[in-house]
Amino acid sequence: MGKEIRIKKSEFFRVTITQVEDMNTRDGKCKWNEKGFSLVELIIVIAIMAVVIGTVVFSVSMVFSANAKACCNNLQRAIADCKVTTMGKSEAWLVLYRGSDNQIYCQMYYNEAVIENDAEGNPKVKKDDAGNVIMKAVPANEEPQKIGGKRVVVTYIDTDEKGNEKKHPDLPTDANDVDKRLTIAFDRSSGSFKNAPKSMEIIGGNRHYHLEFNELTGKVTVKQI
């Protein structure tokens, strides 16, 4: 006859020893029944899980970082297009905002003379009582350009009429509100900024870009922090 003696039982390990006694030789024989898993196996599983989690976190961080870089490049390109249009075709300005879908958009507008027909049906430029040409704002594209995703954080600092700096934690959400929307515009005669924030931060993943707007030169300096 043999009898079963359990010497250890826990949440992770269970080892059973079965002692069999031989009536002739009186020698004891032990048989090990390993129904759990060892400490080495547990360490290996934890190490594999750590590697997998680290890889996933790194991949997600790289995606967010790529979104921030793309947003910075798209914004620089849109600002350059706005300056070229202002200096060549007509006075233009760029409006930046965060849409209802939480994506970042920009839309360029330019001034265009209002045309109306005279008494004979011929088109002519409409003027006010003082003889000045009446202009209207026309969007450069039918649809606004998406320059950044919802995971990209954009903050900026501008100044009020008294010269006091004000930090904005995010882009405005209403592109039609003239008092709240973020507008970038240039002076046609000098190419300097006529309206622009003082600085801007674009953050996503492990990427952080600092944009400095030089008012006199009309240039944007980008620095990765």
C-alpha positions as CSV (number, residue, x, y, z in Angstrom):
1,M,0.0,0.0,0.0
2,G,1.1,3.5,-0.6
3,K,0.0,6.7,1.0
4,E,0.0,10.2,-0.4
5,I,1.6,13.0,1.5
6,R,1.2,16.6,0.2
7,I,4.0,18.7,1.5
8,K,3.4,22.0,-0.3
9,K,0.4,23.7,-1.9
10,S,0.1,27.3,-3.0
11,E,-1.5,29.4,-5.7
12,F,1.4,28.9,-8.1
13,F,2.9,25.6,-7.1
14,R,1.6,22.2,-6.1
15,V,4.0,19.3,-5.6
16,T,2.8,15.9,-4.4
17,I,5.0,13.2,-3.0
18,T,3.8,9.6,-3.1
19,Q,5.8,7.4,-0.9
20,V,5.7,3.7,-1.7
21,E,7.0,1.2,1.0
22,D,8.3,-2.1,-0.1
23,M,7.4,-4.7,2.5
24,N,10.3,-7.0,1.6
25,T,13.2,-4.6,1.5
26,R,11.6,-1.9,3.6
27,D,13.1,0.7,1.2
28,G,11.1,3.9,0.5
29,K,10.7,5.1,-3.0
30,C,9.5,8.6,-3.9
31,K,7.6,9.6,-7.0
32,W,7.2,13.3,-7.8
33,N,4.0,14.5,-9.4
34,E,4.5,18.0,-10.9
35,K,1.1,19.5,-11.7
36,G,2.0,23.2,-11.4
37,F,4.8,25.3,-13.0
38,S,8.2,26.2,-11.7
39,L,9.6,29.6,-10.7
40,V,11.9,29.6,-13.8
41,E,8.9,29.2,-16.1
42,L,7.1,32.0,-14.3
43,I,10.1,34.3,-14.8
44,I,10.2,33.4,-18.5
45,V,6.5,34.2,-19.0
46,I,6.9,37.6,-17.2
47,A,9.9,38.5,-19.3
48,I,8.0,37.7,-22.5
49,M,5.0,39.7,-21.4
50,A,7.4,42.7,-20.6
51,V,8.9,42.5,-24.0
52,V,5.5,42.4,-25.8
53,I,4.1,45.3,-23.7
54,G,7.3,47.4,-24.3
55,T,7.0,46.7,-28.1
56,V,3.4,47.8,-28.2
57,V,4.0,51.0,-26.2
58,F,6.9,51.9,-28.4
59,S,4.9,51.3,-31.5
60,V,2.0,53.5,-30.3
61,S,4.4,56.2,-29.3
62,M,6.1,56.1,-32.7
63,V,2.7,56.5,-34.4
64,F,1.8,59.6,-32.3
65,S,5.3,61.0,-32.9
66,A,4.8,60.6,-36.6
67,N,1.5,62.5,-36.4
68,A,3.1,65.4,-34.6
69,K,5.9,65.6,-37.2
70,A,3.4,65.5,-40.1
71,C,1.3,68.2,-38.4
72,C,4.4,70.5,-38.1
73,N,5.4,69.9,-41.7
74,N,1.9,70.5,-43.0
75,L,1.6,73.7,-41.0
76,Q,4.9,75.0,-42.3
77,R,3.8,74.2,-45.9
78,A,0.4,76.0,-45.4
79,I,2.1,79.1,-44.0
80,A,4.5,79.2,-46.9
81,D,1.6,78.9,-49.4
82,C,-0.2,81.7,-47.7
83,K,2.8,84.0,-47.9
84,V,3.4,83.2,-51.6
85,T,-0.3,84.0,-52.3
86,T,-0.2,87.2,-50.4
87,M,3.0,88.5,-52.1
88,G,1.8,87.5,-55.6
89,K,-1.9,87.1,-56.2
90,S,-3.9,88.8,-53.4
91,E,-4.0,89.4,-49.7
92,A,-4.5,86.1,-48.0
93,W,-4.7,84.7,-44.5
94,L,-4.7,81.3,-42.9
95,V,-7.2,80.1,-40.3
96,L,-6.3,77.3,-37.9
97,Y,-8.9,75.4,-35.8
98,R,-9.8,72.1,-34.3
99,G,-12.9,70.6,-36.0
100,S,-15.9,68.9,-34.4
101,D,-14.2,65.5,-35.1
102,N,-11.2,66.7,-33.0
103,Q,-8.9,66.8,-36.0
104,I,-6.7,69.9,-36.8
105,Y,-7.6,71.8,-39.9
106,C,-6.5,74.9,-41.7
107,Q,-8.2,77.0,-44.4
108,M,-6.7,79.7,-46.5
109,Y,-8.8,82.7,-47.7
110,Y,-7.9,85.5,-50.0
111,N,-9.6,88.8,-51.0
112,E,-11.4,89.0,-54.4
113,A,-13.1,92.0,-55.9
114,V,-16.9,91.8,-56.0
115,I,-18.1,91.7,-59.6
116,E,-21.6,92.9,-60.6
117,N,-23.4,93.6,-63.9
118,D,-24.1,97.1,-65.0
119,A,-27.4,98.3,-66.6
120,E,-26.3,96.9,-69.9
121,G,-25.4,93.5,-68.4
122,N,-21.7,93.9,-68.6
123,P,-19.6,92.8,-65.6
124,K,-17.8,95.4,-63.6
125,V,-16.0,95.8,-60.3
126,K,-18.3,97.0,-57.5
127,K,-17.2,100.0,-55.6
128,D,-18.4,101.8,-52.5
129,D,-19.4,105.5,-52.3
130,A,-15.8,106.5,-51.8
131,G,-14.7,104.8,-54.9
132,N,-12.9,101.9,-53.1
133,V,-13.2,98.4,-54.6
134,I,-15.4,96.2,-52.5
135,M,-13.6,92.9,-51.6
136,K,-14.9,89.6,-50.4
137,A,-13.3,86.7,-48.7
138,V,-13.0,83.6,-50.9
139,P,-11.7,80.2,-49.6
140,A,-8.7,78.9,-51.6
141,N,-10.1,75.4,-51.5
142,E,-13.5,74.0,-51.3
143,E,-12.6,71.8,-48.3
144,P,-10.3,72.7,-45.4
145,Q,-7.0,70.9,-45.3
146,K,-6.5,68.4,-42.4
147,I,-3.0,69.0,-41.0
148,G,-3.1,67.0,-37.8
149,G,-4.8,64.2,-35.9
150,K,-6.8,64.1,-32.7
151,R,-3.9,62.8,-30.7
152,V,-1.8,65.9,-31.5
153,V,-1.7,68.6,-28.9
154,V,-1.3,72.2,-30.2
155,T,-0.8,75.1,-27.8
156,Y,0.1,78.7,-28.7
157,I,0.9,82.1,-27.2
158,D,-0.3,85.4,-28.6
159,T,-0.5,88.9,-27.4
160,D,-3.6,91.2,-26.9
161,E,-4.0,94.8,-27.9
162,K,-2.1,95.9,-24.7
163,G,0.9,93.6,-25.5
164,N,0.1,91.1,-22.7
165,E,0.9,87.5,-23.5
166,K,-1.8,84.9,-23.3
167,K,-1.3,81.2,-23.5
168,H,-4.0,79.0,-25.2
169,P,-4.1,75.3,-24.2
170,D,-5.6,74.3,-27.5
171,L,-6.7,75.6,-30.9
172,P,-10.1,77.3,-31.2
173,T,-13.0,75.1,-32.2
174,D,-15.0,77.7,-34.1
175,A,-13.4,78.8,-37.4
176,N,-16.2,81.3,-38.0
177,D,-15.7,83.3,-34.8
178,V,-13.5,86.2,-35.9
179,D,-12.6,87.2,-32.3
180,K,-11.5,83.7,-31.2
181,R,-10.1,82.0,-34.3
182,L,-6.3,81.8,-34.9
183,T,-5.4,83.7,-38.0
184,I,-2.0,84.0,-39.7
185,A,-1.5,86.8,-42.2
186,F,1.3,88.6,-44.0
187,D,2.0,92.2,-45.0
188,R,2.0,92.5,-48.8
189,S,4.6,95.2,-48.9
190,S,7.2,93.7,-46.6
191,G,6.4,90.0,-46.2
192,S,6.4,90.3,-42.4
193,F,3.7,88.8,-40.2
194,K,0.7,91.1,-39.9
195,N,-1.1,88.6,-37.7
196,A,0.4,85.5,-36.1
197,P,0.9,84.0,-32.7
198,K,4.2,84.6,-30.9
199,S,5.0,80.9,-30.5
200,M,3.4,77.5,-30.9
201,E,4.0,74.0,-29.4
202,I,3.1,70.8,-31.3
203,I,3.2,67.7,-29.1
204,G,2.6,64.1,-30.0
205,G,4.1,60.9,-28.6
206,N,7.7,61.5,-27.7
207,R,8.0,64.4,-30.2
208,H,7.8,68.1,-29.1
209,Y,8.2,70.9,-31.7
210,H,8.6,74.5,-30.7
211,L,7.6,77.0,-33.5
212,E,8.8,80.6,-33.1
213,F,7.1,83.2,-35.4
214,N,9.5,86.1,-36.3
215,E,7.2,89.1,-36.9
216,L,9.7,91.2,-38.8
217,T,11.0,88.6,-41.3
218,G,7.8,86.6,-41.6
219,K,9.6,83.3,-41.0
220,V,8.9,80.4,-38.7
221,T,11.8,78.8,-36.8
222,V,11.2,75.2,-35.8
223,K,13.1,73.5,-33.0
224,Q,12.6,70.0,-31.7
225,I,12.7,69.8,-27.9
